[in-house]
């Protein structure tokens, strides 16, 4: 799926001093239980070790969350703990991009 996304994104010339700092793509997120969906802009490569979503967004969109047994402490690149808090929940969701679908499990950060 990542290679399909990359084929459809135009990036700037690597010699350019104003290099692209982030790449956003429009995707559709679909709840597994109700098939209700929402279109969002997602950061393609945040350099995070996994897939994460904010708890504020999951509450707003009423996604079904699963509590994990042992919370995960999140550290930033600078080794300090992330201000958003722990990962205490995960969620399963369908992600759609240009006709492709992928079922994913995403960690939810923050309380």
C-alpha positions in Angstrom: 0.0 0.0 0.0 2.8 2.4 0.8 4.4 2.0 -2.6 1.0 2.8 -4.2 0.7 5.9 -2.2 4.3 7.0 -3.1 3.6 6.6 -6.8 0.8 9.2 -6.5 2.7 11.9 -4.6 4.9 14.5 -6.3 7.9 15.3 -4.2 10.2 18.3 -4.7 13.7 18.1 -6.2 16.3 16.8 -3.6 18.7 19.6 -4.7 16.1 22.2 -3.7 16.9 24.0 -0.4 13.2 24.2 0.4 12.7 20.5 0.6 9.4 19.0 1.5 9.2 18.5 5.2 6.1 16.4 5.4 3.8 14.6 3.0 0.0 14.5 3.7 -2.4 12.2 1.8 -6.2 12.1 1.9 -7.4 8.7 3.1 -10.8 7.3 4.2 -11.0 5.6 7.7 -13.9 3.1 8.1 -15.1 1.7 11.4 -15.1 -2.1 11.3 -18.3 -2.4 13.4 -20.6 0.1 11.6 -18.9 0.8 8.3 -19.3 4.5 9.1 -16.4 6.4 7.5 -14.6 9.7 7.6 -12.1 11.3 5.1 -9.0 12.7 6.7 -5.5 14.0 5.8 -2.8 11.7 7.2 0.9 12.2 7.6 2.5 9.7 5.4 5.8 9.2 7.3 6.0 10.8 10.8 9.0 8.6 11.6 7.1 7.0 14.4 7.8 3.4 15.1 4.2 2.5 14.6 0.7 3.8 13.6 -0.7 6.2 16.1 -3.9 8.3 16.3 -5.0 10.8 18.9 -7.5 9.9 21.5 -9.2 13.2 21.0 -9.9 12.3 17.3 -11.1 8.8 18.2 -13.5 10.1 20.8 -14.9 12.7 18.3 -15.4 10.1 15.6 -16.7 7.5 18.2 -14.3 4.7 17.1 -14.5 1.4 19.1 -11.4 1.1 21.3 -9.8 -1.9 22.9 -8.0 -1.4 26.2 -4.5 -2.9 26.3 -3.2 -4.9 29.3 -0.1 -2.8 29.9 0.1 0.9 28.9 3.0 1.8 26.6 5.1 4.8 27.5 6.0 6.9 24.4 9.3 8.6 23.9 10.1 11.3 21.4 13.2 11.3 19.3 14.8 13.6 21.9 14.3 10.8 24.5 11.7 12.8 26.5 8.3 11.3 27.2 5.6 12.4 24.8 3.4 15.1 26.2 0.2 13.4 24.8 0.6 10.6 27.3 0.5 6.8 27.2 -0.8 4.4 24.7 -3.6 2.7 26.6 -5.9 1.6 23.7 -5.8 0.2 20.2 -8.4 0.1 17.5 -9.0 -1.9 14.3 -10.0 0.1 11.3 -10.1 -0.1 7.5 -8.0 2.4 5.6 -8.8 3.2 2.0 -6.6 5.0 -0.5 -7.4 5.3 -4.2 -9.4 2.1 -4.3 -7.2 0.0 -2.1 -8.3 -1.2 1.4 -6.1 -2.3 4.3 -7.3 -3.5 7.7 -5.0 -2.0 10.3 -4.6 -2.0 14.1 -3.6 1.5 15.3 -2.4 2.6 18.7 -4.3 5.4 20.3 -2.2 8.0 22.2 -3.4 10.3 24.9 -6.1 10.2 27.5 
